Amino acid sequence: MADHDLSVLVADWLDWDQAADVLGVTPAAVRTMVREHVLAAAKPGPNQPQGVPALFLDESEPVKGLPGLLTVLHDNGFDDRECIAWIFLDADLPGRPIDALRENRGSEVKRRAQALAL
């Protein structure tokens, strides 16, 4: 999954400062959120700075269910780049996992992520 072109999968990216503005925190706090798997960040493509997918944020907080999903994916050995690719690909859901999370249908997404370990 790490070989997916994230710049094609994810249309809008926020740099550290932009993500911090949306969340009402400092850029350092955004980095901490990434390190603690509350958010995920990656370089969308070569020679591009690291960023956070804009759809990961819902007004002033991470999308509901995203931190738990990221934890499950990381527990299954995914790195941030692989997490982002999985969340933005159609994983046998009606739509992409990110869309399901944003529509408050996160329990099915989390179940599918947990099944990856089996």
N, C-alpha and C positions, 0 to 999 in steps of 0.2 A: 504494500500500500504506500510505502514511502516514495515510490517512483512516480506517483501521480503529480501532475503539474498543478500545484495549488493555485497558481495565478489564473488557471482556467476554471477550477472548481469553485473558487471563492472570488466573487466580483469586487467586494469592498473590504479594504483593510484599514485598520487604524494604527498609527504609530503610537509609541508609549505616551506621548503628550496628549494626543487626541483621545486615547482610551481613558487616560487620567481625567481629562476634562469631562467626558461623558459620565464617568463614575463619581466625580467629585472628590478624587483622591490625588496623591502625588504619583509621578511616573515610577518612583521607587515602590510604592504600594502596588502598582499594577504588576511590576516584576515579581513581587512577593506573591501575589495572587496566582501568577503563572507557575512559580516554583511550588506552591502548595496545591496545584491542580484545581484551582477555582476557575481559572481561565487557561487557555492554551495559546501559544504563540509560535510562529515559524517565519522563515523567510519565504515569501511567495514564489520567488524564482531567483536565479543567479543575479548577483550584484544588486539585490533589493534588500532593504533593511528589514529586520524582524518586525512583525506586527501581529495584531490580534484581529481575527475576522470580525467585522462590524456586526454581523448577525448574532455574535455571542453576547452582545449587550442589549438589554431591554431597558430603555430609559436610563436609570441611574444604578443598575445592578446587573450582574450576569443573568442570563436567561435561566428561568426556573428549571431545575433538574440538571443543568450543565455540570456543576461541580461534582455531583454524584456520578454522572456518566463518565466524566474524565477520570475519576478515581477508578471506576470499574475497568476502563480501557487501559489505564496505566498498570493496574494489577494484572492485566492480561499481557503485559510486556510491550504495549504500544508506547512510542515516544510521541511528543506533541505533534510532529508532522503527520504521523500515522493517525493520531486521534482526529486531527482536522480533516484529513482525507476521508476517514470513515464517516464522520458526522455530515460531510457534504456530499457523499455518494448515496445513491438509492440502495438501501440495504433490505430489500424485500418488504419495505413498508409502502404504504400509499404516500409516496414522496420521500424526500430526504429526511434523515434523522433530525437535522437542524429545524426543518419545518415542523416536524411533530413536536419538538421541544417548545418552539415558539407558539404552537397552538395548544399547549398544555396537555399534550399526549405523550408525556415523557416516560410513563411506566412501560409501555411497549418497547420503546427504544432501549431502556435500561435492561429489560428482559433479553432482548436480542444481543446486547453487549455482554451480558452475563453468560449467554450460551456460547460465546466465543471460547470460553475456557473449557468447555466440554469436548 
